[in-house]
Amino acid sequence: MIERWIESVCSRAGWPLPFKNSEDKYRFRIEPDLIIDAWSPDERTLILHAPVVKLTRDTRDHAIRMAATSVLPRIFKDSSVLSLDTAAQTLGLHRVVTLGAIRASEFGDVMENFINDLAFYKSL
């Protein structure tokens, strides 16, 4: 099912098919700093993940404060979730989609919405 989603998204956007790594994750490199991983742990669920910002000692507090104040007004609008990876010291964005709950014609919309959410958080 995820292959169908990947093909649909790439066809709609005019992108080449993404690379699939050894962890069975598809990597979309939309721009040099806009990278999205997509995978399915069970062929029924799609997980999208993208790094938003790498945190440094100097930027960590400011970035977390900006993200926290920006998340609250968007909490009911966004389908994506902003998270803090303390091991990698990054803020990341992810979304979980039940593939059987959406029509094939909506596959591109899922990616478009995720990219829009990602662009918003990267702009902070």
N, C-alpha and C positions, 0 to 999 in steps of 0.2 A: 504493500500500500504506500509506503514512503517513496518508493521509486516513482510511482504515479504522481505523487505530490511534487517531487523534484522536477520531473519532466514538465508538468503543467506550469509550474512557476517559471522555469527557464524559458519555455516556449512563449509565455505571455510577455516576459520581460526582454526577450531577445538575448538572453545570456547563454554562454556555453554551459554544458553540464558540469557541476562542481566535482572536485576531487574527493574520493572516498578514502579515508585513511585506514590504518590497521585497527582502529577502534570502531569501525563502521559508522563514522561520522562524516557527513558531507560538509565540506567547507566552501562557503560562498565568499569570495574575495571581491566585493562590489567596488570598493575603492581601497587604496593602500591602508587606510586606517578604519575601514568599515568591513569587518570580518564577522560572518555569522556561521555558526556550526548548527547543523540539523541532524538529528538521529532519532531512531525509534527503538526503545528497549523491548517492545513486544509486538511490533507491526500494527498496532492499533492506536498508539499514542505517538505524537510527534513532539519533540522537544527542540526548541530554538534557543540558542544561547549566543551572546555576544559580549565581549568586554566593552565597558563604557570608558573607563579611565584607570590607568595605573596610578596607585597612590604612592606618594613619597612622604618622607617625614615632614617636608615643608608644605605639601598640599593636602595631606590627609584630612585634617580637621575641617578645612574650608570646603573640600569636595563633599565630605559626608554631610556637613551642615546644609550646603546648597541642595544636595540630593534629597535630604529629609524634608526640607521646606517645600520642595517642588513636588514630591510624591503625594502629599496630603490632598491638594486640590484636584489631582488627577486620579485618585484611587478608584473612583467609580467609573471612570472613562476608559482607562487603559486595561488591556488584557494581559499586559506584560508585567513582570515583577522585577524590581530592582533589588539586588542583593550585594552583600559584602563578603568577599572571599578573603578571610584573614590570612590564609596560608600564602596565596598568590599576591596579596595586597592590591586587589583590584575591586572596583565596583563593576558588577556585571548585570546584564538584563537577560531574563529568560521568559519563555512562554511555553505552556503545555497545552496541546490541542488534541482532542479525541478525533482521530481521522474519520471514523464512521459517523460522526455527528455533523460533518460539514459536507456540502456537495462539492463535486469536482470543480464546478464553476467558481467556488469561493476560495480555492487554494491560493490563488494569486493575491486575494485580499488579505489573507492571513499574513503573508510575507510583507505586503505593502504596509499594513498596520504596524508590524513589528519594526520595520525599517523607520517608519515615522516616529515611533516611540524612542527608538535608539538615537535617531538624529536629535530629538528633543533633549535627551539626557546628555548627549555628547556636547551640546551647545552650552551647557551650564558652566 
